[in-house]
Amino acid sequence: MTDNNTTIDWEKKWQESHTPWDAGESSPALVQFLKEHSDLLPIKGKGLVPGCGSGYDVVLFATPDRHMTGLDMSPTCIQQVKEKRGTGNGQYDFICDDFYKFQFPQGGYDMVYDYTFLCAMPLEMRPQWGKRMAEIIKPGGVLIALMYPLNDRSSQPPHTVSVPLFHELLDENFENIFLEDAIGHEDRIGDEKMSVWRRK
């Protein structure tokens, strides 16, 4: 990628197994958040993890009462994750589609989790990200966002994000109900915050 407007070929990266963002597990920050703040999540309903990659977070969030869907636009990614994860006895599934165009459930999602998804967007698409989140999350539902990276990066993804950016993109339709420093993967400590946004 040479500039902010160039689209990365994610399918090629998965075909070539060039996935340096894959840490082999869910972020420790998310695991800790679920232990300490599960009361901020819907107990039941439908959830989505866009840019789900290897599906760690989809499996982590899924319960018998909370069905999770992992979404990715790479056919190779989705094929691999389906072979590896299965369906968890119907507690989750994986679909290959475009986040901005896919048919979401009638009534919307009860929760969406974003981690390393917004930061992978071309910068000019960020306003669309905010509008789409408002479209697919039902009133009273939540967006859980593990903000990364908060420190300056190069022109290539992951693009830098910030707390003010999230407010800019979400405040019209969401209320920020949780925000704190996150202790995630060792190479990202000091570069992340966990946040929860409730749909108005």
Contacts in CASP RR format, 6 or more apart in sequence:
PFRMAT RR
TARGET T0000
AUTHOR 0000-0000-0000
METHOD contacts of the structure
MODEL  1
MTDNNTTIDWEKKWQESHTPWDAGESSPALVQFLKEHSDLLPIKGKGLVP
GCGSGYDVVLFATPDRHMTGLDMSPTCIQQVKEKRGTGNGQYDFICDDFY
KFQFPQGGYDMVYDYTFLCAMPLEMRPQWGKRMAEIIKPGGVLIALMYPL
NDRSSQPPHTVSVPLFHELLDENFENIFLEDAIGHEDRIGDEKMSVWRRK
1 8 0 8 1.000
1 155 0 8 1.000
1 156 0 8 1.000
1 157 0 8 1.000
2 155 0 8 1.000
3 155 0 8 1.000
4 122 0 8 1.000
4 123 0 8 1.000
4 124 0 8 1.000
4 155 0 8 1.000
4 159 0 8 1.000
5 122 0 8 1.000
5 123 0 8 1.000
5 124 0 8 1.000
6 122 0 8 1.000
7 122 0 8 1.000
8 120 0 8 1.000
8 157 0 8 1.000
10 72 0 8 1.000
10 73 0 8 1.000
10 74 0 8 1.000
10 77 0 8 1.000
11 73 0 8 1.000
11 74 0 8 1.000
11 75 0 8 1.000
11 76 0 8 1.000
11 77 0 8 1.000
12 18 0 8 1.000
13 19 0 8 1.000
13 74 0 8 1.000
14 74 0 8 1.000
14 76 0 8 1.000
14 77 0 8 1.000
14 80 0 8 1.000
15 76 0 8 1.000
19 53 0 8 1.000
19 54 0 8 1.000
21 116 0 8 1.000
21 158 0 8 1.000
22 53 0 8 1.000
22 54 0 8 1.000
23 185 0 8 1.000
24 54 0 8 1.000
24 56 0 8 1.000
25 56 0 8 1.000
26 56 0 8 1.000
26 57 0 8 1.000
26 60 0 8 1.000
27 115 0 8 1.000
27 146 0 8 1.000
27 182 0 8 1.000
27 184 0 8 1.000
27 185 0 8 1.000
27 188 0 8 1.000
27 192 0 8 1.000
28 183 0 8 1.000
28 184 0 8 1.000
28 185 0 8 1.000
29 146 0 8 1.000
29 182 0 8 1.000
29 183 0 8 1.000
29 184 0 8 1.000
29 192 0 8 1.000
29 194 0 8 1.000
30 57 0 8 1.000
30 60 0 8 1.000
30 113 0 8 1.000
30 115 0 8 1.000
30 146 0 8 1.000
30 194 0 8 1.000
31 60 0 8 1.000
32 183 0 8 1.000
33 144 0 8 1.000
33 182 0 8 1.000
33 194 0 8 1.000
34 41 0 8 1.000
34 60 0 8 1.000
34 61 0 8 1.000
37 178 0 8 1.000
37 196 0 8 1.000
40 142 0 8 1.000
40 144 0 8 1.000
40 177 0 8 1.000
40 178 0 8 1.000
40 196 0 8 1.000
41 61 0 8 1.000
41 66 0 8 1.000
41 111 0 8 1.000
41 142 0 8 1.000
41 144 0 8 1.000
42 66 0 8 1.000
42 110 0 8 1.000
42 111 0 8 1.000
42 141 0 8 1.000
42 142 0 8 1.000
43 65 0 8 1.000
43 66 0 8 1.000
44 63 0 8 1.000
44 65 0 8 1.000
44 66 0 8 1.000
44 110 0 8 1.000
45 65 0 8 1.000
45 66 0 8 1.000
45 67 0 8 1.000
45 110 0 8 1.000
46 66 0 8 1.000
46 67 0 8 1.000
46 68 0 8 1.000
46 69 0 8 1.000
46 105 0 8 1.000
46 108 0 8 1.000
46 109 0 8 1.000
46 110 0 8 1.000
46 111 0 8 1.000
47 61 0 8 1.000
47 66 0 8 1.000
47 67 0 8 1.000
47 68 0 8 1.000
47 69 0 8 1.000
47 109 0 8 1.000
47 110 0 8 1.000
47 111 0 8 1.000
47 112 0 8 1.000
47 113 0 8 1.000
48 68 0 8 1.000
48 69 0 8 1.000
48 70 0 8 1.000
48 71 0 8 1.000
48 104 0 8 1.000
48 109 0 8 1.000
48 111 0 8 1.000
48 112 0 8 1.000
48 113 0 8 1.000
48 136 0 8 1.000
49 55 0 8 1.000
49 57 0 8 1.000
49 58 0 8 1.000
49 61 0 8 1.000
49 68 0 8 1.000
49 69 0 8 1.000
49 70 0 8 1.000
49 71 0 8 1.000
49 112 0 8 1.000
49 113 0 8 1.000
50 70 0 8 1.000
50 71 0 8 1.000
50 72 0 8 1.000
50 99 0 8 1.000
50 112 0 8 1.000
50 114 0 8 1.000
50 117 0 8 1.000
51 70 0 8 1.000
51 71 0 8 1.000
51 72 0 8 1.000
51 73 0 8 1.000
51 99 0 8 1.000
51 116 0 8 1.000
51 117 0 8 1.000
51 120 0 8 1.000
52 58 0 8 1.000
52 70 0 8 1.000
52 71 0 8 1.000
52 72 0 8 1.000
52 77 0 8 1.000
52 81 0 8 1.000
52 94 0 8 1.000
53 72 0 8 1.000
53 74 0 8 1.000
53 77 0 8 1.000
53 81 0 8 1.000
54 77 0 8 1.000
54 80 0 8 1.000
54 81 0 8 1.000
54 84 0 8 1.000
55 70 0 8 1.000
55 81 0 8 1.000
55 85 0 8 1.000
55 94 0 8 1.000
57 113 0 8 1.000
57 115 0 8 1.000
58 68 0 8 1.000
58 69 0 8 1.000
58 70 0 8 1.000
58 85 0 8 1.000
58 92 0 8 1.000
58 94 0 8 1.000
59 68 0 8 1.000
59 85 0 8 1.000
59 88 0 8 1.000
59 92 0 8 1.000
61 68 0 8 1.000
61 111 0 8 1.000
61 113 0 8 1.000
62 68 0 8 1.000
62 88 0 8 1.000
62 91 0 8 1.000
62 92 0 8 1.000
63 91 0 8 1.000
64 91 0 8 1.000
66 91 0 8 1.000
66 110 0 8 1.000
66 111 0 8 1.000
67 90 0 8 1.000
67 91 0 8 1.000
67 92 0 8 1.000
67 93 0 8 1.000
68 91 0 8 1.000
68 92 0 8 1.000
69 92 0 8 1.000
69 93 0 8 1.000
69 94 0 8 1.000
69 95 0 8 1.000
70 81 0 8 1.000
70 92 0 8 1.000
70 93 0 8 1.000
70 94 0 8 1.000
70 95 0 8 1.000
71 94 0 8 1.000
71 95 0 8 1.000
71 96 0 8 1.000
71 97 0 8 1.000
71 99 0 8 1.000
71 102 0 8 1.000
72 78 0 8 1.000
72 81 0 8 1.000
72 94 0 8 1.000
72 96 0 8 1.000
73 96 0 8 1.000
73 97 0 8 1.000
73 98 0 8 1.000
73 99 0 8 1.000
74 96 0 8 1.000
75 96 0 8 1.000
77 96 0 8 1.000
78 94 0 8 1.000
78 95 0 8 1.000
78 96 0 8 1.000
81 94 0 8 1.000
82 94 0 8 1.000
85 92 0 8 1.000
85 94 0 8 1.000
87 93 0 8 1.000
95 102 0 8 1.000
99 117 0 8 1.000
99 132 0 8 1.000
100 128 0 8 1.000
100 132 0 8 1.000
104 135 0 8 1.000
104 136 0 8 1.000
107 138 0 8 1.000
108 136 0 8 1.000
108 137 0 8 1.000
108 138 0 8 1.000
109 136 0 8 1.000
109 137 0 8 1.000
109 138 0 8 1.000
109 141 0 8 1.000
110 137 0 8 1.000
110 138 0 8 1.000
110 141 0 8 1.000
110 142 0 8 1.000
111 137 0 8 1.000
111 141 0 8 1.000
111 142 0 8 1.000
111 143 0 8 1.000
111 144 0 8 1.000
112 133 0 8 1.000
112 136 0 8 1.000
112 137 0 8 1.000
112 142 0 8 1.000
112 143 0 8 1.000
112 144 0 8 1.000
113 143 0 8 1.000
113 144 0 8 1.000
113 145 0 8 1.000
113 146 0 8 1.000
114 133 0 8 1.000
114 143 0 8 1.000
114 144 0 8 1.000
114 145 0 8 1.000
114 146 0 8 1.000
115 145 0 8 1.000
115 146 0 8 1.000
115 148 0 8 1.000
116 148 0 8 1.000
116 158 0 8 1.000
118 126 0 8 1.000
118 129 0 8 1.000
118 145 0 8 1.000
118 161 0 8 1.000
119 148 0 8 1.000
119 149 0 8 1.000
119 157 0 8 1.000
119 158 0 8 1.000
119 159 0 8 1.000
119 160 0 8 1.000
119 161 0 8 1.000
120 157 0 8 1.000
120 158 0 8 1.000
120 159 0 8 1.000
121 129 0 8 1.000
121 159 0 8 1.000
123 159 0 8 1.000
126 165 0 8 1.000
126 169 0 8 1.000
127 169 0 8 1.000
129 169 0 8 1.000
130 169 0 8 1.000
130 170 0 8 1.000
130 173 0 8 1.000
133 143 0 8 1.000
133 170 0 8 1.000
133 173 0 8 1.000
133 174 0 8 1.000
134 170 0 8 1.000
134 172 0 8 1.000
134 173 0 8 1.000
134 174 0 8 1.000
134 199 0 8 1.000
137 143 0 8 1.000
137 199 0 8 1.000
138 199 0 8 1.000
139 199 0 8 1.000
139 200 0 8 1.000
140 198 0 8 1.000
140 199 0 8 1.000
140 200 0 8 1.000
141 198 0 8 1.000
141 199 0 8 1.000
142 177 0 8 1.000
142 196 0 8 1.000
142 197 0 8 1.000
142 198 0 8 1.000
142 199 0 8 1.000
143 170 0 8 1.000
143 174 0 8 1.000
143 196 0 8 1.000
143 197 0 8 1.000
143 199 0 8 1.000
144 194 0 8 1.000
144 195 0 8 1.000
144 196 0 8 1.000
145 166 0 8 1.000
145 194 0 8 1.000
145 195 0 8 1.000
145 196 0 8 1.000
145 197 0 8 1.000
146 182 0 8 1.000
146 192 0 8 1.000
146 193 0 8 1.000
146 194 0 8 1.000
146 195 0 8 1.000
147 161 0 8 1.000
147 162 0 8 1.000
147 163 0 8 1.000
147 166 0 8 1.000
147 182 0 8 1.000
147 192 0 8 1.000
147 193 0 8 1.000
147 194 0 8 1.000
147 195 0 8 1.000
148 158 0 8 1.000
148 161 0 8 1.000
148 188 0 8 1.000
148 191 0 8 1.000
148 192 0 8 1.000
149 158 0 8 1.000
149 160 0 8 1.000
149 161 0 8 1.000
149 188 0 8 1.000
149 191 0 8 1.000
149 192 0 8 1.000
150 160 0 8 1.000
150 161 0 8 1.000
150 162 0 8 1.000
150 163 0 8 1.000
150 190 0 8 1.000
150 191 0 8 1.000
150 192 0 8 1.000
150 193 0 8 1.000
151 160 0 8 1.000
151 190 0 8 1.000
151 191 0 8 1.000
152 160 0 8 1.000
153 159 0 8 1.000
153 160 0 8 1.000
163 179 0 8 1.000
163 193 0 8 1.000
163 195 0 8 1.000
166 176 0 8 1.000
166 195 0 8 1.000
166 197 0 8 1.000
167 176 0 8 1.000
170 176 0 8 1.000
170 197 0 8 1.000
173 199 0 8 1.000
173 200 0 8 1.000
174 197 0 8 1.000
174 198 0 8 1.000
174 199 0 8 1.000
174 200 0 8 1.000
175 197 0 8 1.000
175 198 0 8 1.000
175 200 0 8 1.000
176 195 0 8 1.000
176 196 0 8 1.000
176 197 0 8 1.000
177 196 0 8 1.000
177 197 0 8 1.000
177 198 0 8 1.000
178 194 0 8 1.000
178 195 0 8 1.000
178 196 0 8 1.000
179 193 0 8 1.000
179 194 0 8 1.000
179 195 0 8 1.000
179 196 0 8 1.000
180 193 0 8 1.000
180 194 0 8 1.000
181 190 0 8 1.000
181 192 0 8 1.000
181 193 0 8 1.000
181 194 0 8 1.000
182 192 0 8 1.000
182 193 0 8 1.000
182 194 0 8 1.000
183 189 0 8 1.000
184 192 0 8 1.000
END
